[in-house]
Amino acid sequence: MIKNIIFDFDGVIHNTTNLTYNITKQIWHPNMIIDEYKEIFMGNIYSENNFTEDEVINYFKIQKEEFKKLKIEEKIKNSIQQLYNSGIKLFIISSNTEEILNEYLSRNKIDKFFIKILGLETEKSKIKKFEMLFNGYNIDKEESIFITDTLGDIKEANHLNIKTYAITTGVHNKQILQKGNPYKIINKFEEILEIVKIKNLI
């Protein structure tokens, strides 16, 4: 039975790939092609890339303003509300900042659906953030699933044997996601509702 869903944000709740790719080119590599950008997410983006503190600060300064323009898709918003209404506990673990995500969630009126957001301010390692979540909220890992769009996230979830559903709406395609051996690959956010219905018979 699924009682808890942990979401990555970028590429899952909102596909920000083109937006973040363009900011990355602006800050780090003006001539970077999209495939090179996607390679950044093959592992943990902070531990496996040499970003300086000033570069990270400048990146999120730009991103903060760009995110203010984003509006959630109604189908995704409705799916999140249905999951919440069914009694599923919802969380977000992201490499993005909590400040940026909380502003997005509040402005799009979905903040009340999520119990906790764990972002960059909390910890760079998603492995550690998973552990914080499970220990801090007394969550049973066997009753939890993780939704992400990157191979790097799958690898971190695999480290703790968390059941991961990989979604093809963000950075990595099916072929790359399969390298992490996720529990299942899905192609749209609404499929999560069907998964919960089947598992929980709701």
C-alpha positions in Angstrom: 0.0 0.0 0.0 1.2 3.5 -0.9 0.9 5.9 2.0 3.6 8.4 1.1 4.8 9.9 -2.2 8.1 11.8 -2.4 8.4 14.0 -5.4 11.4 15.5 -7.1 10.3 19.0 -8.3 12.0 20.0 -11.5 10.9 17.8 -14.4 8.2 16.2 -12.4 5.8 18.8 -11.0 7.0 21.3 -13.5 9.2 20.7 -16.5 11.8 23.4 -16.1 14.5 21.7 -18.3 14.7 24.5 -21.0 14.6 27.2 -18.4 17.4 25.7 -16.2 19.4 24.8 -19.3 19.4 28.4 -20.5 20.4 29.7 -17.0 23.2 27.1 -16.8 24.6 28.3 -20.2 24.4 31.9 -19.0 26.3 31.2 -15.7 28.7 28.4 -16.7 29.0 27.4 -20.3 27.6 29.7 -23.1 28.3 27.0 -25.7 26.9 24.1 -23.8 24.6 21.8 -25.8 21.5 20.2 -24.3 23.1 16.7 -24.2 26.0 18.1 -22.2 23.6 19.7 -19.8 21.7 16.5 -19.3 24.9 14.7 -18.3 25.1 16.9 -15.2 22.2 15.0 -13.8 23.7 11.5 -14.2 24.8 11.7 -10.5 24.3 14.2 -7.6 24.6 17.6 -9.3 26.5 19.1 -6.4 29.0 16.4 -5.5 29.9 15.5 -9.1 30.3 19.0 -10.5 32.7 21.8 -9.6 30.3 24.7 -8.9 31.7 27.6 -7.0 29.6 29.2 -4.2 29.3 32.5 -6.2 28.1 30.6 -9.3 25.4 28.8 -7.4 24.2 32.0 -5.8 24.1 33.8 -9.2 22.3 30.8 -10.7 19.5 30.8 -8.1 19.2 34.6 -8.2 18.3 34.4 -11.9 16.1 31.3 -11.4 14.2 32.9 -8.6 12.9 35.6 -11.0 12.3 33.2 -13.8 10.2 30.9 -11.6 7.8 33.7 -10.8 6.5 33.4 -14.4 5.7 29.7 -14.0 2.2 28.4 -13.8 1.4 24.8 -13.0 -0.5 22.7 -15.5 -4.1 22.2 -14.4 -3.9 18.4 -14.9 -0.9 18.2 -12.6 -2.5 20.4 -10.0 -5.7 18.4 -10.1 -3.7 15.1 -9.7 -1.8 16.4 -6.7 -5.1 17.5 -5.1 -6.6 14.1 -5.7 -3.6 12.3 -4.2 -3.9 14.6 -1.2 -7.7 14.1 -0.9 -7.1 10.3 -0.9 -5.0 10.6 2.2 -1.6 10.1 0.7 1.1 12.1 2.5 3.1 14.2 0.0 6.6 15.5 0.2 9.2 17.1 -2.0 13.0 16.4 -2.1 14.8 18.6 -4.5 18.2 20.1 -5.4 16.4 23.4 -6.0 16.0 25.9 -3.1 13.2 25.7 -0.6 12.7 29.5 -1.0 12.1 29.2 -4.7 9.9 26.1 -4.4 7.8 27.4 -1.6 7.1 30.6 -3.6 6.0 28.5 -6.6 3.8 26.2 -4.5 2.2 29.1 -2.7 1.5 31.2 -5.8 0.1 28.1 -7.6 -2.0 27.3 -4.5 -0.7 23.8 -4.0 1.5 24.5 -0.9 -1.1 23.1 1.5 -0.9 19.6 -0.1 2.7 19.0 0.9 3.9 18.2 4.4 7.6 19.0 3.9 9.9 20.5 1.3 13.6 19.5 1.6 15.8 21.5 -0.7 19.3 22.8 -1.0 19.2 24.8 2.2 18.7 21.6 4.1 21.3 19.3 2.5 22.9 18.7 -0.9 22.8 15.0 -0.7 19.4 13.5 -1.5 20.4 10.3 0.3 20.7 12.3 3.5 17.4 14.1 2.8 15.6 10.8 2.4 17.0 9.7 5.8 16.0 13.0 7.4 12.5 12.5 6.0 12.1 8.9 7.1 13.5 9.5 10.5 11.9 12.9 11.2 8.4 11.9 10.1 8.4 8.2 11.1 7.7 7.2 7.5 7.8 3.5 6.5 10.0 3.2 3.5 8.1 0.2 2.3 4.9 2.3 2.1 6.7 5.1 0.2 7.5 5.8 -3.5 9.8 8.4 -5.1 9.0 10.1 -8.4 11.9 11.6 -10.4 13.1 12.5 -13.9 16.8 11.9 -13.6 19.2 9.0 -13.4 21.2 10.7 -10.6 18.1 10.8 -8.4 17.4 7.1 -9.1 20.9 6.2 -8.0 20.5 8.1 -4.7 17.1 6.4 -4.1 18.6 3.0 -4.9 21.2 3.5 -2.2 18.4 3.3 0.3 16.3 0.8 -1.6 13.5 3.3 -2.2 11.0 2.2 -4.8 11.3 4.8 -7.6 9.0 5.6 -10.5 10.9 7.5 -13.2 9.0 9.9 -15.3 10.0 11.0 -18.9 8.6 14.5 -18.7 11.9 16.1 -17.6 15.6 15.9 -18.1 16.3 12.2 -19.0 14.6 10.0 -21.6 13.5 6.4 -21.1 16.7 4.9 -22.3 18.8 6.8 -19.8 16.3 6.3 -16.9 16.4 2.6 -17.5 20.1 2.5 -16.6 19.1 3.1 -13.0 16.7 0.2 -12.9 13.7 2.1 -11.5 10.7 0.2 -10.4 8.7 1.5 -13.3 8.9 4.2 -16.0 5.9 6.5 -16.6 5.3 9.1 -19.3 2.9 11.5 -17.6 2.1 12.8 -14.2 -1.5 11.6 -14.2 -0.3 8.0 -14.3 0.7 8.4 -10.6 -3.1 8.4 -9.8 -3.6 5.1 -11.5 -0.6 3.6 -9.7 -2.1 4.6 -6.3 -5.6 3.4 -7.3 -4.2 0.0 -8.3 -2.0 -0.3 -5.2 -4.5 1.0 -2.7 -7.7 0.1 -4.5 -9.1 3.6 -4.1 
